[in-house]
Amino acid sequence: MVRQEIRDSVAVLTLSNPPVNALGADLRAALDAGLERALADEAVRAVVLAADGKVFVGGADISEFGKPPRPPLLPDVIARLDAAGKPVVAAIHGAALGGGLELALGCHARVVGPAARLGLPEVKLGLIPGAGGTQRLPRLVGPEPAFAMMLGGEPVGAQEALASGLADALEPGDLVGAACALALRLAAEGRPPRIRDRADRMDPAAREAFEARAAEALKRAPGQPNVAALVDAVRAGFDQPFDEAVKLERARFVALVDDPRSKALRYAFFAERETARVPGLPKDTPRRDIASAAVIGAGTMGGGIALCFANAGIPVTVIETEQDALDRGLARMRATYAASVKRGSLSQAAMDERLARITGAVGLARADRADIVVEAAFEEMGVKEAIFSELTRIAKPGAILATNTSYLDVDRIADSTDRPGDVLGLHFFSPANVMRLVEVVRAARTAPDALATANDLARRLGKLPVTVGVCFGFVGNRMLARRSAAGERLLLAGALPHEVDAAVTGFGFRMGPFAMSDLAGLDIGWRTRKATGGKAPIADALCEQDRLGQKTGRGFYLYPEGARTGARDPEVEALIAAESERRGIARRSFTADEIVARLMLPMVNEGARILEEGIAARPGDIDTIWLNGYNWPAWRGGPMHWADGIGLAQVAADLELFAAESGDDSLRPAPLLARLAAEGKGFSDWNAR
């Protein structure tokens, strides 16, 4: 696993544990033994660590988590590096992530190649660096930049690593040779420098910058134990000696490995990665070329989708039926970019470049040259069928025809064309230029190459695609409809809007459902219910009184003088009580836990139906959608993972109770849920089929 060769009195230790040189126990032992031999050899003046393959070290072996530790542990290997009397230089040609970067930080210098990428992504796994990373990185690049790097988890490239001081040199040619030369220079200078001994970046000004960033992070991620642990560990670097701070870091890391919230974050990380594996779609499926796009509709959604294309460097034509509507849409897009320039997140030059990729046009005829056409028109089947019927004639052969519908039948839309293989859904979430999730809707006759291209395109746009099947509302909105119905039942049974919202935010959501409805506009759901025959007695009554939410100053809450936070409204509460009385419902109070169960468990039940129908491929796909499109708290792992934590037998029993209370048989456990509960299994067991 570790080869050794001597180059001009430098011992080059090459790690070889394909595919990513993960630091499992066997590799750690081989590396530790190799280091011991090299450091004891009087003929060796210095050591270089290199690696085979495309990756330097991809990180720890995650399969070891939760198992009895096998020595030597990574901190022990790094401690040997740190204490070495001979210089050790890391030659990093590819990705050095997690434990891989911590290993490199334990060396006395780092030389990177042009393809190197360095990062500590443990936060994405619900963890923090556990082998000295929270102490060495701040001493090397500064506490605030180091904290930001660990908090985001994204790696930096070779040039950025060099500029920040994370790398000592960049070598596009003979990387190992350059590392050997640097190692010999350090040997000639005497005892090699150690990051742990550097204190120049840990000054009061640096602490002030770190504390400001830490306070913001804790505010934005309440309930995420890894964020709090990361703050504690970096702060310890100011307050404690190095060795004591490293002990605190390790203790926090070990605690996180067993923390259910951290386990949920790790689950979510791997569930997201698994969404790229689309059943029935081989990796070698051909792709279509996408060099230009057209978006039909310049409203809020259409404009946001157009911005996604422009941001990704793809020229896009935005099409409207009238010039006035087009002008308003283009002005809105310019204002969005201008706001980014004002915030400093976008340069004026970048804004001008992106706007130059956006062309406005009136009439569908201008979609004739696009490689993909995304329809974002009014959510009404007749409108969409008319558009797609026209696109049959207008769009060039091979162009993908995508609808952004949130609820409607994509198979029926495809039937309005004579090229159903080109038709699929691309359900962006609002605001489309911000939200990461895209439900890629595979219709019955969608061609495999169209589906593969759409998934690739979504990633090119910086989105997270999850492939789903055709049904009302697909995955996310179909489950959301269940939660909305449950919210109405709670209001009629005795809860008030502010009580429901408080329970939901206490669960971990940033906003409760009624505050969110007011923000989005109650008329959006009202229009959908009118089109589909749905009912929401309280929300419908509010809409009939022109109480449409924040935009009218009245919804479930009052918004006096343009307030963004709603206040309780006695009129709404009286309306709710009157409707309960009219229906003969005796109102009662609910605890926060009861509210959460009555809101969320019907969603889980619907998720079970979605799985059994094949609308979603895996429970993890459902959870990924809810985590990225609906603000489900990440540290709870998604609704299906959360239900497994409760136990499906308890979930089934609660649903039976809710069905008996309400007389609504749709609340009874779905067949899949009932079967898993009876077998003592969870959704994760179904996922392993």
C-alpha positions in Angstrom: 0.0 0.0 0.0 3.0 2.3 0.5 6.0 2.1 -1.8 9.3 3.6 -0.8 12.2 4.8 -3.0 15.2 6.9 -2.3 15.9 9.9 -4.5 19.1 11.8 -3.6 18.8 11.1 0.1 15.0 11.8 0.1 12.7 8.9 1.0 9.6 9.1 -1.3 6.7 7.3 0.2 3.9 6.7 -2.4 0.5 5.8 -1.1 -1.4 3.3 -3.2 -4.9 2.4 -2.0 -7.2 2.8 -5.1 -9.5 4.4 -6.0 -9.0 7.4 -3.7 -6.3 6.4 -1.3 -8.7 6.5 1.6 -6.9 6.4 4.9 -8.2 3.1 6.2 -6.4 1.2 9.0 -4.2 -0.8 6.6 -3.0 2.3 4.8 -2.4 4.1 8.0 -0.4 1.2 9.4 1.7 1.0 6.2 2.3 4.7 6.1 3.3 4.8 9.8 5.7 1.9 9.3 7.2 3.6 6.3 7.7 6.8 8.1 9.3 5.1 11.1 11.8 3.4 8.7 12.6 6.5 6.8 13.1 8.7 9.9 15.3 6.0 11.4 17.5 5.7 8.3 20.6 7.9 8.7 21.0 8.0 4.9 17.6 9.7 4.6 17.7 13.5 5.0 14.0 14.2 4.3 10.8 12.5 3.3 8.2 13.2 0.6 4.6 11.9 0.7 3.1 11.2 -2.8 0.2 9.2 -4.1 -0.8 7.0 -7.0 -4.0 7.7 -9.1 -5.9 10.8 -9.7 -6.4 11.6 -6.0 -3.8 12.4 -3.4 -5.9 11.2 -0.4 -9.7 11.4 -0.6 -10.2 11.3 3.2 -10.9 8.8 5.9 -12.5 5.4 5.3 -16.0 6.3 6.3 -16.9 2.6 6.6 -14.9 2.5 9.8 -17.2 5.0 11.5 -19.0 3.4 14.4 -16.7 0.4 14.5 -14.0 -0.3 17.2 -10.9 1.8 16.2 -7.9 0.0 14.7 -4.5 1.6 15.4 -2.7 3.5 14.4 -5.3 6.3 14.3 -4.8 9.2 11.9 -3.9 11.6 14.7 -1.2 9.2 15.8 0.3 9.1 12.2 0.2 12.9 12.0 1.8 13.2 15.4 4.7 11.1 14.1 5.0 13.6 11.1 4.7 16.6 13.4 7.5 15.3 15.7 9.8 14.2 12.9 13.3 15.7 13.1 13.6 15.5 9.3 11.5 17.6 6.9 8.4 15.9 5.4 6.9 17.5 2.3 3.5 16.5 0.8 3.4 16.3 -3.1 -0.3 16.9 -3.8 -1.2 16.2 -7.4 -5.0 15.8 -7.0 -7.6 16.1 -4.4 -6.5 16.2 -0.7 -9.7 16.1 1.2 -10.6 15.7 4.8 -8.1 13.4 6.5 -6.0 13.7 3.3 -5.5 17.5 3.9 -5.0 17.0 7.6 -2.2 14.5 6.7 -0.7 17.2 4.4 -1.1 19.8 7.2 0.9 17.6 9.5 3.8 17.8 7.0 6.3 20.7 7.1 5.5 21.9 3.6 3.1 21.3 0.7 3.8 21.4 -3.0 0.7 21.2 -5.3 0.2 20.4 -8.9 -2.2 22.4 -11.2 -5.0 19.9 -10.6 -4.8 19.9 -6.8 -7.9 20.6 -4.8 -7.6 21.0 -1.1 -10.5 20.9 1.4 -11.9 19.9 4.7 -15.5 18.8 3.8 -16.3 17.0 7.1 -19.1 19.5 7.9 -21.0 18.0 5.0 -20.9 14.7 6.8 -22.2 16.1 10.0 -18.7 16.1 11.4 -15.6 18.3 11.9 -12.0 17.6 11.1 -10.8 15.2 13.8 -7.0 15.0 13.2 -5.8 18.5 13.9 -7.3 20.3 11.0 -9.2 22.8 13.1 -6.0 23.8 14.7 -3.4 23.7 11.9 -5.5 25.3 9.1 -6.2 28.5 11.2 -2.5 28.9 12.1 -1.6 28.6 8.4 -4.2 30.7 6.5 -5.9 32.6 9.4 -8.7 31.7 11.7 -11.6 33.4 9.8 -10.7 32.1 6.3 -10.0 28.7 7.8 -13.3 28.6 9.6 -15.1 29.7 6.4 -13.4 27.0 4.4 -14.3 24.3 6.9 -17.9 25.6 7.4 -18.6 25.6 3.6 -16.7 22.3 3.0 -15.8 23.2 -0.5 -12.2 22.6 -1.7 -9.9 25.3 -3.1 -7.8 25.0 -6.2 -4.1 25.1 -6.5 -3.8 28.8 -7.2 -6.0 29.8 -4.3 -4.1 27.4 -2.0 -0.8 29.0 -3.0 -2.2 32.6 -2.6 -3.6 31.8 0.9 -0.4 30.1 2.1 -2.0 26.7 2.3 0.5 25.5 -0.3 4.2 26.5 -0.3 4.7 26.0 -4.1 2.9 25.2 -7.3 4.7 22.9 -9.7 3.2 22.1 -13.1 6.0 19.8 -14.1 7.9 17.2 -12.0 5.9 17.6 -8.8 7.7 14.9 -6.8 11.0 16.3 -7.9 10.1 19.8 -6.8 8.9 18.4 -3.4 12.2 16.6 -3.0 14.1 19.8 -3.7 12.1 21.7 -1.2 12.6 19.0 1.4 16.3 19.1 1.0 16.4 22.9 1.3 14.4 22.6 4.6 16.9 19.9 5.8 19.8 22.3 5.1 18.1 25.0 7.2 17.9 22.8 10.3 14.8 21.7 12.3 11.8 21.8 10.0 9.1 24.4 10.7 5.9 23.1 12.3 2.4 24.7 11.7 1.6 24.1 15.4 4.4 26.5 16.4 2.9 29.4 14.3 1.0 32.0 16.3 1.4 35.1 14.1 -2.1 34.7 12.6 -3.9 34.1 16.0 -4.0 37.8 17.0 -6.9 39.8 18.5 -8.0 41.2 15.1 -8.1 37.7 13.7 -10.2 36.5 16.6 -12.7 39.4 16.2 -13.2 38.4 12.5 -13.6 34.7 13.4 -16.1 35.5 16.2 -18.2 37.5 13.9 -18.3 34.7 11.3 -19.0 32.2 14.0 -21.9 34.1 15.4 -23.5 34.3 11.9 -22.9 30.6 11.3 -24.5 29.6 14.6 -27.5 31.8 13.9 -28.0 30.3 10.4 -27.6 26.6 11.5 -29.4 26.1 14.8 -29.6 22.5 15.7 -26.6 21.4 13.6 -24.2 20.0 16.2 -21.2 20.0 13.8 -21.4 23.8 13.3 -21.4 24.4 17.1 -18.5 21.9 17.5 -16.5 23.6 14.7 -16.9 26.9 16.5 -15.8 25.4 19.8 -12.7 23.7 18.2 -11.5 26.8 16.3 -12.1 29.0 19.4 -10.0 26.6 21.5 -7.0 27.4 19.3 -7.1 30.9 20.8 -7.8 29.9 24.4 -5.8 26.7 24.9 -2.3 25.3 24.2 -2.1 23.4 20.9 -2.2 19.9 22.3 -5.2 20.7 24.6 -7.1 22.2 21.6 -6.4 19.1 19.6 -7.8 17.0 22.4 -10.9 19.1 22.4 -11.3 18.8 18.7 -10.9 15.0 18.9 -13.5 14.8 21.6 -16.0 16.8 19.6 -15.3 14.7 16.5 -15.8 11.4 18.4 -19.1 12.7 19.9 -20.4 13.7 16.5 -19.7 10.3 15.0 -22.4 8.9 17.4 -24.7 11.9 17.4 -28.1 11.1 15.7 -28.1 14.5 14.2 -24.7 14.0 12.7 -25.7 10.6 11.4 -28.7 12.2 9.7 -26.4 14.7 8.0 -24.1 11.9 6.8 -27.2 10.0 5.5 -28.3 13.1 3.6 -24.9 13.5 2.1 -24.8 10.0 0.7 -28.5 10.1 -0.3 -27.8 13.2 -2.4 -24.9 11.4 -4.1 -27.1 8.4 -4.9 -29.6 10.5 -6.8 -27.2 10.6 -9.7 -27.8 6.9 -10.2 -31.0 6.9 -12.2 -32.6 3.4 -12.6 -32.8 2.2 -16.2 -30.4 4.9 -17.4 -26.9 3.5 -18.1 -23.9 5.8 -17.6 -23.0 5.4 -21.3 -26.4 6.7 -22.5 -25.7 9.3 -25.3 -26.2 12.9 -24.6 -27.6 15.7 -26.8 -25.7 18.9 -27.3 -27.1 21.9 -25.5 -25.6 25.2 -26.8 -28.6 27.4 -26.6 -31.9 27.6 -24.8 -35.3 29.3 -25.0 -37.6 30.0 -22.0 -41.3 30.5 -22.6 -42.6 33.0 -20.1 -40.8 36.0 -18.6 -42.6 36.0 -15.2 -40.9 35.4 -11.9 -40.2 31.7 -12.6 -39.4 32.0 -16.3 -37.1 34.9 -15.6 -35.3 33.0 -12.9 -34.8 30.0 -15.2 -33.4 32.3 -17.9 -30.9 33.6 -15.3 -29.8 30.1 -14.6 -28.9 29.6 -18.3 -27.2 33.0 -18.5 -25.2 32.3 -15.4 -24.0 29.0 -16.9 -22.8 30.6 -20.1 -25.7 29.4 -22.2 -27.4 31.9 -24.5 -31.1 32.0 -23.8 -34.1 33.6 -25.6 -36.9 34.6 -23.3 -40.3 34.5 -25.0 -43.5 36.3 -24.2 -46.8 36.8 -25.9 -46.8 40.6 -25.5 -44.0 43.2 -25.5 -45.1 44.8 -22.2 -44.9 41.5 -20.4 -41.5 40.9 -21.9 -40.2 44.3 -21.0 -41.3 43.8 -17.4 -39.6 40.4 -17.2 -36.3 41.7 -18.7 -36.4 44.6 -16.3 -36.8 42.2 -13.4 -33.8 40.2 -14.5 -31.7 43.3 -14.8 -32.8 44.3 -11.3 -31.8 40.9 -9.9 -28.3 41.2 -11.3 -28.1 44.8 -10.2 -28.9 43.8 -6.7 -26.1 41.2 -6.8 -23.7 43.9 -8.0 -24.8 46.2 -5.2 -24.2 43.5 -2.6 -20.7 42.9 -4.1 -21.4 39.2 -5.0 -21.2 40.0 -8.8 -19.0 42.4 -10.7 -20.5 44.9 -13.2 -18.5 43.3 -16.0 -20.0 39.9 -15.1 -23.5 41.4 -15.0 -23.0 42.9 -18.5 -21.6 39.6 -19.8 -24.6 37.6 -18.5 -27.2 40.1 -19.6 -25.6 39.9 -23.1 -26.6 36.2 -23.2 -30.3 37.0 -22.7 -32.4 37.9 -25.7 -36.1 38.9 -25.5 -38.6 37.9 -28.1 -42.4 38.0 -28.7 -43.9 34.9 -30.2 -43.1 31.2 -30.0 -41.5 31.3 -33.5 -38.3 32.5 -31.8 -37.8 29.1 -30.1 -36.8 27.6 -33.4 -33.1 27.5 -32.9 -32.9 26.4 -29.3 -31.5 23.1 -28.2 -33.8 23.0 -25.2 -37.1 24.9 -24.7 -38.3 25.3 -21.2 -42.0 26.2 -20.8 -42.8 28.4 -17.8 -46.2 29.6 -18.7 -49.4 29.8 -16.7 -50.2 26.6 -14.7 -53.2 25.6 -16.8 -53.3 22.4 -18.9 -54.9 24.0 -21.9 -52.3 26.7 -22.1 -49.5 24.2 -21.9 -51.0 21.8 -24.4 -51.4 24.7 -26.9 -47.7 25.7 -26.4 -46.4 22.2 -26.9 -48.6 21.6 -29.9 -47.0 24.7 -31.5 -43.5 23.6 -30.5 -44.0 20.4 -32.4 -44.0 22.5 -35.6 -41.5 25.2 -34.4 -38.7 23.5 -32.4 -35.8 22.0 -34.4 -35.4 18.2 -34.6 -33.8 16.8 -31.4 -34.6 19.8 -29.2 -35.6 18.9 -25.7 -39.1 20.2 -24.8 -39.4 20.7 -21.1 -42.2 21.9 -18.9 -41.7 23.6 -15.6 -45.2 22.6 -14.4 -45.4 22.0 -10.6 -48.5 19.7 -10.6 -49.8 18.9 -14.1 -49.6 15.6 -16.0 -46.4 15.6 -18.1 -47.6 12.6 -20.1 -50.7 14.5 -21.2 -48.5 17.5 -22.2 -46.3 15.1 -24.2 -49.4 13.8 -26.0 -50.0 17.2 -27.4 -46.9 16.8 -29.5 -45.8 14.3 -32.2 -42.4 13.9 -30.5 -43.1 12.7 -27.0 -39.6 11.3 -26.7 -38.3 14.9 -26.5 -40.7 15.9 -23.7 -40.0 15.8 -20.0 -40.5 18.0 -16.9 -37.9 20.3 -15.4 -39.6 21.5 -12.2 -37.4 24.3 -10.9 -38.1 25.7 -7.4 -38.7 29.4 -6.7 -36.7 31.5 -6.9 -35.2 29.4 -9.7 -31.9 31.3 -9.9 -31.4 30.6 -6.2 -32.9 27.3 -5.3 -30.7 24.3 -5.9 -33.3 21.5 -6.5 -34.7 20.5 -9.9 -37.2 17.6 -10.2 -36.5 16.0 -13.5 -39.8 14.4 -14.5 -39.5 11.3 -16.7 -42.6 10.9 -18.7 -43.8 7.5 -20.0 -42.2 8.1 -23.4 -39.2 10.3 -22.6 -36.2 9.2 -24.6 -33.2 8.0 -22.5 -30.9 10.4 -24.1 -33.2 13.3 -23.4 -33.4 12.3 -19.7 -29.6 11.9 -19.4 -29.1 15.3 -21.1 -31.6 17.0 -18.8 -29.8 15.6 -15.7 -26.4 16.7 -17.0 -27.8 20.1 -18.0 -29.3 20.6 -14.5 -25.8 20.0 -13.0 -24.3 22.4 -15.5 -26.7 25.0 -14.3 -25.4 24.4 -10.8 -28.6 22.5 -9.8 -29.2 19.2 -8.0 -31.4 17.1 -10.3 -33.6 14.3 -8.8 -35.4 12.1 -11.4 -39.1 11.4 -10.5 -42.1 10.0 -12.3 -45.4 11.5 -13.4 -48.2 12.0 -10.9 -50.0 15.0 -9.5 -47.4 17.2 -7.8 -44.6 14.7 -8.5 -42.8 14.0 -5.2 -42.4 17.3 -3.3 -45.7 19.0 -4.0 -47.6 15.8 -3.7 -46.3 15.4 -0.2 -46.7 19.1 0.5 -50.4 18.8 -0.3 -50.8 16.2 2.4 -49.1 18.6 4.9 -51.4 21.4 3.8 -54.5 19.3 4.3 -53.2 18.3 7.7 -52.6 21.9 8.6 -56.2 22.8 7.8 -57.4 19.8 9.9 -55.4 21.1 12.8 -56.9 24.6 12.5 -60.4 23.1 12.5 -59.6 20.8 15.4 -58.4 23.6 17.7 -54.9 24.8 16.8 -54.2 28.4 15.8 -51.9 29.4 12.9 -49.2 30.8 15.3 -49.2 27.6 17.3 -48.7 25.5 14.2 -46.0 27.7 12.9 -44.2 27.7 16.3 -44.2 23.9 16.4 -42.8 23.7 12.9 -40.0 26.2 13.5 -39.3 24.4 16.8 -38.9 21.2 14.8 -36.2 23.0 12.7 -37.9 24.6 9.7 -37.0 28.3 9.1 -40.7 29.2 8.6 -44.0 27.6 9.5 -46.5 26.6 6.9 -48.9 29.5 7.4 -46.2 32.2 7.5 -44.8 30.6 4.3 -48.2 30.7 2.6 -48.5 34.4 3.4 -45.1 35.0 2.0 -45.7 33.1 -1.2 -49.3 34.4 -1.6 -52.4 32.4 -0.7 -53.8 32.8 -4.2 -51.2 30.4 -5.6 -52.6 27.4 -3.8 -56.2 28.8 -4.3 -55.7 28.7 -8.1 -54.4 25.2 -8.0 -57.3 24.0 -5.9 -59.8 25.6 -8.2 -58.2 23.8 -11.2 -58.0 20.4 -9.4 -61.1 20.5 -7.2 -59.2 20.6 -4.0 -60.5 22.2 -0.8 -58.9 24.1 2.0 -61.8 25.7 3.9 -59.8 28.2 6.0 -57.4 29.3 3.2 -60.2 29.4 0.7 -62.3 31.6 3.0 -59.3 34.0 3.4 -58.8 34.2 -0.3 -62.4 35.0 -0.9 -61.9 38.0 1.5 -58.9 39.1 -0.6 -56.6 38.2 2.3 -53.8 36.9 0.1 -50.9 37.2 2.4 -48.1 39.8 2.7 -48.8 41.4 -0.6 -52.2 42.5 0.6 -51.2 43.1 4.2 -53.5 40.4 5.4 -53.5 36.6 5.2 -53.3 34.1 8.1 -51.6 37.0 9.8 -51.7 40.8 9.7 -48.8 42.8 8.1 -49.3 46.4 9.1 -47.4 49.1 7.2 -45.5 46.5 5.1 -44.2 44.5 8.0 -42.4 41.3 7.0 -43.3 39.4 10.2 -47.0 38.7 10.7 -49.0 39.5 13.8 -51.9 37.4 15.2 -55.2 38.5 13.7 -58.4 38.1 15.9 -60.6 38.1 12.8 -58.8 35.1 11.3 -58.9 33.2 14.7 -62.7 34.0 14.9 -63.2 32.8 11.4 -61.4 29.5 12.2 -63.5 29.0 15.4 -66.7 29.7 13.5 -65.9 27.2 10.8 -65.1 24.5 13.5 -68.5 25.2 15.1 -70.3 25.1 11.8 -68.8 21.6 11.2 -69.6 20.4 14.7 -66.0 20.0 15.7 -65.2 20.4 19.4 -61.9 22.4 19.5 -59.1 21.3 21.8 -55.5 22.2 22.4 -52.4 20.4 20.9 -48.8 20.1 22.1 -46.0 21.0 19.8 -45.1 17.3 19.4 -48.7 16.5 18.5 -48.8 19.2 15.9 -45.6 18.0 14.3 -46.8 14.4 14.2 -50.2 15.4 12.6 -48.4 17.5 10.0 -45.5 15.3 9.1 -46.7 11.7 9.4 -49.3 12.1 6.6 -46.4 13.3 4.4 -44.4 10.2 5.3 -47.4 8.0 4.5 -47.6 9.7 1.0 -43.9 9.1 0.6 -44.5 5.4 1.1 -47.1 5.5 -1.6 -44.7 7.4 -3.9 -42.1 4.7 -3.4 -44.5 1.8 -4.0 -45.7 3.5 -7.2 -42.2 4.0 -8.5 -42.5 7.7 -8.6 -39.3 8.0 -6.6 -36.6 5.5 -6.9 -35.4 5.5 -3.3 -36.4 6.9 0.1 -33.2 9.0 -0.1 -34.5 10.7 -3.3 -37.6 11.8 -1.4 -35.4 13.1 1.5 -33.1 14.9 -0.9 -36.1 16.7 -2.5 -37.4 17.8 0.9 -34.0 18.8 2.2 -33.2 20.9 -0.8 -36.6 22.2 -2.0 -38.7 22.6 1.1 -36.3 23.5 3.9 -36.6 20.3 5.9 -34.0 20.6 8.7 -30.8 19.0 7.4 -30.0 17.5 10.8 -33.2 15.5 10.7 -32.2 13.8 7.5 -35.5 14.1 5.6 -39.0 12.9 6.3 -38.4 9.2 5.5 -35.2 9.0 7.5 -36.9 10.9 10.4 -39.8 8.3 10.3 -37.3 5.5 10.5 -35.9 7.1 13.6 -39.4 7.1 15.2 -40.0 3.5 14.2 -42.5 2.6 11.5 -44.6 0.6 13.9 -45.2 3.8 15.9 -45.8 5.8 12.7 -48.4 3.3 11.6 -50.1 3.3 15.0 -50.2 7.1 15.0 -51.7 7.2 11.5 -54.4 4.7 12.4 -55.3 7.1 15.3 -55.4 10.1 13.1 -57.6 8.3 10.6 -60.0 7.3 13.4 -60.1 10.8 14.8 -60.8 12.5 11.5 -62.7 9.8 9.6 -60.3 10.2 6.7 -59.3 6.8 5.5 -56.5 8.3 3.4 -54.6 8.7 6.6 -54.4 5.0 7.2 -51.0 3.5 6.7 -50.0 2.9 3.1 -49.5 -0.7 2.2 -45.7 -0.4 2.0 -45.6 1.4 5.3 -47.9 -1.1 7.0 -45.8 -4.0 5.6 -42.5 -2.6 6.8 -44.0 -1.8 10.2 -45.3 -5.3 10.6 -41.9 -6.8 9.7 -40.1 -4.5 12.1 -38.3 -2.8 9.3 -37.7 0.8 8.1 -37.6 2.5 4.8 -33.8 2.1 4.8 -34.5 -1.7 4.5 -36.7 -1.2 1.5 -33.9 0.9 0.0 -31.6 -2.0 0.2 -33.7 -4.3 -2.0 
